[in-house]
Amino acid sequence: MVYFVGAGAGDPELLTIKGKRLIDSADVVIYAGSLVNPAVLSDVKPDCKIYDSAGMHLEEVLAVMQETEAQGKTTVRVHTGDASIYGAIREQLDALDRMGIPHEVVPGVSSFLAAAAAMQKEYTLPNVSQTVILTRMEGRTPVPERESIEELAKHRATMILFLSVNRMEELAERLCTSYPKTTPVAVVYKASWPEQKIVTGTLETIAEKVKKAGITKTALVTVGDFLGNTYDLSKLYDKTFTHEFRQGIGE
């Protein structure tokens, strides 16, 4: 059996109970060493074989899984955050299907969720934004033309950008094709790690602030008026609002 486990954003205590149980009992662990906090492997079995996939290509990763399966042992493939977001797991799952090797995916706490917790912000505020866009700038991996920064910016929804902080000046300029220059921005570096850092500004000022902070990777760019202080109160807890579980006062 091969388990794909989301390791969470960085803090080992953000591992799910199931994810930790699987890692701690694994015969073989393959983890993304360039991104996953090695502390999540602190309680593996003494005889567990650990592979850092940062220097491995797909065929090498699959070969380890196939060999482990042939020995009747369990492999745990550990990805950063949640494996469903920029995790490159689909190609691994499809290959395992072709080899007849069973697998299961265990979700994790994505860095975009840890970033919101670090900022103590809510991405979906009434009368501000009810949509969250997770995306990235094109790089060596392209994005569909319909998902360009300029096209997505037209929604002026809450936007969270992965793998883009190294081109902050260009990103801000492209977002300004639809967002006002005064739109608040927060860059969260290594959310939930001990070295976590949050840099705030506007689309007009954030590039220079990020440059001064020396942030070039391992950071999320969050954009939108959810970072401001103006919003409507939730209907859910409005004392005059009636719903399935409560009669509103005065109705």
N, C-alpha and C positions, 0 to 999 in steps of 0.2 A: 504494500500500500504506500502511496505517496500522498503526503499531506502538504498543501500549500497554506502557509500561515502568515497572516499579516502581523508584523511585529509591532505595529503602532508607530507613533511619530518619533519616538526616541526614548522617552522615559520607560524603563522596563516595567514599571507598575501599570502602564497602559496596555500591556498584553492582556488579552482575554484569558479567563481561567482555562478555557479549552486549549487555547494556543500554547499557554505555558505548560500544561499537562503533556501535550504532544511533543513539544521541544525537549522537555525533561526526560521523556521516556524513549526518545528516538535512538535508533541504531546509527543512523547517518543524518547529519545536518548539512545542508547546502544553504549558505546565507549570503546576501548581498553585502559584502564587507565594506563597500565604499559608502553605504548609506545606513545600514542597520547598526544600532548600538550593540557592540559585542557583549554588553552586560546582560542582554536577554538570553545569552547562552551560559550564564554563570552556574546553572544547576544541572547541566547535562550529565548523563551517565559517564563514569570514568572511562569506559571503553568506547564511547561514542566517537565516530570519525567525523571531523568537521572540515568542510571544504568552503573556501571563500570564492564565490563565483565572480568576484570583480575581475579576476584574470582568466576566467574560463569563457569559452564560446558555447553556443547552444548544444552542439554535438557532444562536447565533454560533459556538460551537465546531465544530458540524457543518458550518457554511458554510465555515469555513476548511479543514476536511478535504476537503470536496467540491471546492472551488476548487483545492486543491493536487493532488488526484487528477486533475482535468481537465487539469492541466498536465503530467501524467506524472511528478510528483515524489513524494517520500516524506515523510509526516508521522510524527512521533514524539510521542505523547501521554504526558507524564510525570506519574505520580501518586506521592504520598508512600508510603513503606513498600512494601507489596504491594497492588496495585490490587484484589485480591479481597476485602479487608476494608475496609468503609465507603468504597469507592472510587467508587461511582456509575458503574461502567463498563458495567453490563448495558444501561442505556438507550442508551448510545453504540453498543455493539456491535449491538444490535437495529436501530438507525437505519441504521448502515452496511450491515447486511444488506439492508434495504429499498432502499438506494441502489445495491446491487450493488458495494460497495467492499470489497475483501479486507482482512483485518486479522489481527493476531497479538498475543497477550499474552505478555509476558516477565515472569516473577515477580521480586519483589524481597524484600529483608530487612525484614520487618515490625518496627515499633517494639516489639512485645511480645517479639520475639526479641532485639532490641538491649537492651531493658531487663533481660532475664535475664542477658545478657553483662555489662552494667554492674554489676549486683548480684553477679555471680558465683554465681548460684543456679541450681538445676535445678527446673523446675516439677513434674516427676513423680518423686517419691521413693518407694522401696519402703516399703509399710506406712504411708504418709502420704497420698499422693494419686496416682492414676493417671489422673486426668481434669483437663483444662484447659478452663475455660469462658471464652470471649471474648464480651463483651457490652457493653452501655451502658445508662445510664438513659434513660428516655423524656424527650423534650424537645419541640421543635417537630416532630421526627420521632418518631412513637409507636413502641412495641414491642408485639408481641402479648401479651395478658394472661397467657398461659401462660409467657411469658418474663420476667415481672416479677422484680425483684430478690429479692423475698421467695420466689418459687417456686424460682429458681435457687439461692438460698442454702441451701435445704433439703439440697442434695447435699453441702455443706461441702467441696467440691472446691477445687482451685486456681482462683481467679477473677481475671480481668484485665479491667478496665473502661476502655473508651475514652470520651472525650468526657463525662466525669462529674465531674472533679475540682472544677469550679466549684460543685458542690453536695455537698461532702465531708461536711458535718455530717449532712445528710439521708441520704446514702448509707450512712454508718456506722450510723445508727439502723436503717435498713431491713435491713442485713446482720445486725445483732444479733438479728433475729427468729429466726435459726438458729445463726449462729456465736457462740461465747462472746465476751464483751467483750475478753478477753485475747488474741484471735486477732491474730497479727502482721500488719502492713500496711506496704507500702513504696510510696511515690509517686515515680515516676521522671519528672522533667521533662526534656524534649528529650534522650532517650536517644541517645547517640553524638555529639551536638553539642558544641562546645567549652564551651558554657554549661550542660552537663548538671548536674543536681542530684538527689540522692536523699534523701528524707525518710522516716524510719522511725518506727514507733510501733505502737500497737495500735488496735483499733476504738474503744476508749475515749478515746485520746489523739490520734489522727492528725489530726482536723479542726483542732484548735487549732494543731498543728505546721505544717500546710499553710498555714493563715492567716498565721502568723508568717513563713513562708518567702515569702509573696507569690505563691504559685502559684495561678493561676486558669484556665489553659488549657495546651494542648500538653503534657499529662502523662498517664501511665498510672497507674491505681490497681491494685496487685497485692495480693491477699488470700489468706491461707492458711498452714497450718503448714509448708509448704515453706520458709518463711522462718526456721523454727526450726532447731535443731541436733540433733533426735532423729529418726533414721530407721534402717531396716535396710540392710545392705550389699547390693549387687546380686548376684544369683545368677550373672550373666554372668561375673563375674571371681572367683567363689568357687572356690578351688582344689579343693574337694571336690565341685564340681558338674560333672556330665558333660553335654556337649552335642555337636552335630554335629562340631565342630572340635577337641574336646579331651576326653580321658579324665580324670575327676576323680581326685585323689589319694585313695587309701584305699578306692575303690569297686571 
